[in-house]
Amino acid sequence: MSTTTNPHRNGALVGAARSAGSPPPVTEMLELDRQECLRLLGATGVGRIAVSVTEWDHPVIRPVNYVFDAPSQSVLIRSRIGSKLHAVLRSAMAAFEIDGTDPAGRVGWSVIVVGASEEITNPSELRRVDSLGLQPWPPGDQSHCIRIRASTVSGRRIALVT
């Protein structure tokens, strides 16, 4: 199925089927501006957090559900005490990635956020975060809220040439 990204459909990839045996689509690589990256961050809810953990001598990447907090320009995730939370807090910097792809159409996009990471502990700020509807998917106590400030935001899209 060949698809194109429609910016008015929450970053979803939509399109019409490509017939078998037809030539592959012609695509181009486009840089996304910060505004489009932030829109995509606000339109999706699952991404990957990446931190470098020196004692393991390799980066750690974990899938997470999240909300994007536009006023603070931050990605917010919930976690329990454990390796992900501790690695984020020890590193003080994290990367976060989201994407959308259509392998058959050979199109897709990705957004990467790099910024300072911190645990939110202020009670009034935690109440505000709770009002954003961030509900962790994993079972168990997910009471720790981590913020990754979007200091650097970049994105790219592989789009059909029309």
C-alpha positions as CSV (number, residue, x, y, z in Angstrom):
1,M,0.0,0.0,0.0
2,S,1.4,3.4,-1.0
3,T,0.7,6.2,1.4
4,T,1.4,9.8,2.0
5,T,1.5,11.8,5.2
6,N,-1.4,14.1,5.6
7,P,-0.5,16.8,8.2
8,H,-4.2,17.2,9.1
9,R,-4.6,13.5,10.1
10,N,-2.5,13.6,13.3
11,G,0.6,12.5,11.5
12,A,-1.1,9.2,10.4
13,L,0.0,7.7,7.1
14,V,-2.9,7.4,4.7
15,G,-3.2,6.5,1.1
16,A,-4.4,4.1,-1.6
17,A,-3.1,0.6,-2.4
18,R,-0.3,0.2,-5.0
19,S,-0.8,-2.6,-7.5
20,A,1.5,-5.6,-7.4
21,G,4.4,-5.4,-9.8
22,S,4.2,-1.6,-10.1
23,P,7.5,0.3,-9.8
24,P,8.4,1.6,-6.3
25,P,7.2,5.1,-5.5
26,V,9.6,8.0,-6.0
27,T,10.3,9.6,-2.6
28,E,12.2,12.5,-1.2
29,M,13.7,13.3,2.3
30,L,12.2,16.4,3.9
31,E,13.4,18.2,7.1
32,L,10.5,19.0,9.5
33,D,10.4,22.3,11.2
34,R,10.1,22.6,14.9
35,Q,6.4,23.5,14.8
36,E,5.6,20.3,12.8
37,C,7.7,18.2,15.1
38,L,5.9,19.6,18.2
39,R,2.5,19.0,16.4
40,L,3.5,15.3,15.8
41,L,4.6,15.0,19.4
42,G,1.2,16.2,20.5
43,A,-0.7,13.9,18.1
44,T,0.8,10.6,19.1
45,G,1.2,8.8,22.4
46,V,3.9,6.1,22.1
47,G,7.6,6.6,21.7
48,R,11.0,5.4,22.8
49,I,13.2,6.9,25.5
50,A,17.0,6.5,25.2
51,V,19.6,7.1,27.8
52,S,23.3,6.4,28.1
53,V,24.1,4.3,31.1
54,T,27.9,4.2,31.6
55,E,28.0,1.3,34.0
56,W,26.4,-0.9,31.3
57,D,28.6,0.6,28.6
58,H,25.8,1.0,26.1
59,P,22.6,3.1,25.6
60,V,19.3,1.8,26.9
61,I,16.2,2.3,24.8
62,R,12.7,1.6,26.1
63,P,9.2,2.0,24.5
64,V,6.9,4.2,26.6
65,N,3.6,5.9,26.4
66,Y,3.7,9.6,27.0
67,V,2.0,12.9,26.7
68,F,3.5,16.1,25.2
69,D,3.1,19.1,27.4
70,A,3.1,22.0,25.1
71,P,3.3,24.8,27.7
72,S,6.6,23.4,29.1
73,Q,7.7,22.0,25.7
74,S,8.3,18.6,27.4
75,V,7.7,14.9,26.9
76,L,6.2,13.4,30.1
77,I,6.3,9.7,31.0
78,R,5.4,7.8,34.1
79,S,7.7,5.1,35.5
80,R,8.2,3.0,38.6
81,I,11.4,2.8,40.5
82,G,13.7,0.7,38.4
83,S,16.4,0.8,35.8
84,K,14.7,3.2,33.3
85,L,13.9,5.8,36.0
86,H,17.2,5.6,37.6
87,A,19.1,5.7,34.4
88,V,17.2,8.8,33.3
89,L,17.8,10.5,36.5
90,R,21.5,9.6,36.7
91,S,22.2,10.6,33.1
92,A,20.3,14.0,33.4
93,M,20.0,13.9,29.6
94,A,17.8,11.8,27.4
95,A,16.7,11.3,23.9
96,F,13.1,10.5,22.9
97,E,11.9,9.4,19.5
98,I,8.5,8.9,17.8
99,D,7.7,7.8,14.3
100,G,5.2,6.7,11.8
101,T,5.9,4.5,8.8
102,D,4.3,2.7,5.9
103,P,6.9,0.1,4.7
104,A,4.9,-0.9,1.6
105,G,4.7,2.8,0.5
106,R,8.3,3.5,1.6
107,V,7.2,6.6,3.4
108,G,7.4,7.7,7.0
109,W,8.5,10.3,9.5
110,S,10.4,10.5,12.7
111,V,10.9,13.2,15.4
112,I,13.8,13.2,17.9
113,V,13.8,15.2,21.1
114,V,17.0,15.7,23.1
115,G,17.0,17.5,26.4
116,A,17.5,17.5,30.2
117,S,15.6,14.9,32.1
118,E,14.3,15.2,35.6
119,E,11.8,13.7,37.9
120,I,8.8,16.0,38.7
121,T,8.3,16.1,42.5
122,N,6.5,19.4,43.1
123,P,3.0,18.5,44.3
124,S,1.2,21.3,42.3
125,E,3.1,20.4,39.2
126,L,2.2,16.7,39.6
127,R,-1.5,17.6,39.9
128,R,-1.2,19.6,36.6
129,V,0.5,16.6,35.0
130,D,-2.3,14.3,36.3
131,S,-4.8,16.6,34.6
132,L,-3.1,15.9,31.2
133,G,-4.4,12.3,31.2
134,L,-1.1,10.4,31.2
135,Q,-2.1,6.9,32.0
136,P,0.8,4.4,32.0
137,W,0.2,1.1,30.2
138,P,2.3,-1.2,32.3
139,P,0.8,-2.7,35.5
140,G,2.0,-1.7,38.9
141,D,3.0,1.5,40.7
142,Q,3.9,4.0,38.0
143,S,3.8,7.0,40.3
144,H,7.1,8.7,39.2
145,C,6.8,11.3,36.5
146,I,9.8,12.1,34.3
147,R,10.0,15.2,32.1
148,I,12.3,15.5,29.1
149,R,12.6,19.1,28.1
150,A,12.6,19.5,24.3
151,S,15.8,21.5,24.1
152,T,16.7,20.1,20.6
153,V,13.9,18.9,18.4
154,S,14.5,17.6,14.9
155,G,12.4,15.6,12.4
156,R,12.5,14.2,8.9
157,R,9.9,12.8,6.6
158,I,10.3,10.5,3.6
159,A,7.4,11.7,1.4
160,L,6.1,10.7,-2.1
161,V,7.2,13.0,-4.8
162,T,4.1,14.4,-6.5
